[in-house]
Amino acid sequence: MNNINKSYLLWMLGFLGFSGVHRLYNRKVFTGVLWFVTFGLFGVGQFVDLFIIPRMVEEYNARLMFKRMFNQSSNHRMLTEQVSEGFVPSRVHQLLPDEAMDVGKTHVL
């Protein structure tokens, strides 16, 4: 998860000639490189970013949370489907009692 304070610190690197680092930090690669090459769109874009950094950070964090939730739900679904089809990964063998591994019986886990 990205931090607003860290984004503002990276924004300040624009005063040293490293504009756009805060955009790269928030995974806005195209505009980050553009800001770096044009010195923050000649300072105008860098100034505007002063006000929209919180929204950039919130947007990145929301995308990250959505991606994590999607990965967890799809991983859980895949494991559930594999167990119901009779395939049980080796790690599950260590966690379940022997009678739960009997594929012919219906067990609620």
Secondary structure, DSSP 8 states (H G I E B T S, - for coil): ---HHHHHHHHHGGGGT-TTHHHHHTT-HHHHHHHHHTHHHHTHHHHHHHHHHHHHHHHHHHHHHHHHHHHHHHHHHHHHHHHHTT---HHHHHHS-GGGG-TTS----
